[in-house]
Amino acid sequence: MAEKTIMLCCAAGMSTSLLVSKMQKAAEAQNLDVEIFATGASDADNQLEAKKIDCVLLGPQVRFMEGQFKEKLAPKGIGVEVIDMKAYGMMDGETVLKQALTLIG
């Protein structure tokens, strides 16, 4: 089991899957033990119940859901942020990984 688990959430879980693989490559290069996965917004609650999630990053297309996620997850100590739009657009896995790790603390 990974030391930290990062969940990326977008409209359907498809557009973030490429970003997940780039983040995993960046994590491997830094010898980090993290699990990173993508899910659609409709399945986010199921994933949050099934796994111990350390932080949630939202794709820019679901940024309107940030308040809902924060309200639900802040009491559990799970950080939530919208992925930096520039990093998302460039599929910059290293930058998004850094954003997640900063959020975890």
N, C-alpha and C positions, 0 to 999 in steps of 0.2 A: 504494500500500500504506500502511496506517495506521501511525502511529508506535508505538502500543501496541495489543495485542489482549487483550480480556477475554472469558473463556469462563464462561458461567453454566451450571450443570449441575443438573438436577432429575430427577425420576423418569422423565418422558417428553419433556421439552423444551417442553411446551406451556404450563405455568403461568408459566414465566419469560419467554415471548415478549413479553407485555405489558410486563413490567418492562424488557426490552431496549429497547423503543421509547421508554419514558420516560427511560431512561438516555441513549439517543442524543440525545434532545431536550435534556437537561441538558448533554451534551458539546458539542453545537452552540452552545448559548447561551454556553458558555465558550470557544468556538473551539478545542476540543481535537480532535486528529486520532487518534481511537480507533476500533477495530473492536470491536463488542460483539455477541456471538451466544449463542444458547441451544442446548443439546443435551441429549439424554437420557443418563442414566448409562451405558446399554448402548452408546452410540456415542462416549463420551468418549475412549477410547483411540485410536480412529480419527482424531478431530479433533486430538488432541495430536500424533499422528504427521504429520498433513497440514499443520498450521499452526504458526507460531511464536507460542506463547501466552505472555503475560507474567504472567497470574494467573488463578486459577480460583476462582469463587465458587459455593458449593454452596447449593441451596435447602434450607430447613429440613427438608423431608421426606426428604432424603438425608443429613442431618447424620451419620448413623451411618457414612458412607463417608469421613469426614474423615481418619481415621488412614491408610486405604489410599492416598488421594490424596497426603497429605503424605509418606508413605514413598516413593512413586513419584516425586514431583515435587521434593521438597526438594533432592536431589542435583543436579538440573538448574537450581536457582535459581528455580523457579517457586513463588510463594506461593499458599497455599490457605487459605480461610476459609469458614465458614458465614455466609450472608447474615443480617444482623441481622433477627430475627423480626418486630419491629415495623415496620421499614422494608419488609420483604417483604410483610407483610400489608396495608400501606397503599400498596403499589406506589410507594414513594418513590424514584424514579429518581435524584434528585440525591444523596440520602444513600448509596445503594448504589454510585453512581459514585465518590463520595468515599472509601468503604470500599475499593474496588478500587484507586484511585490511591494511597492510603496503603499498601496491600499491595505495590504495585509499587515504591514508594519514590521 
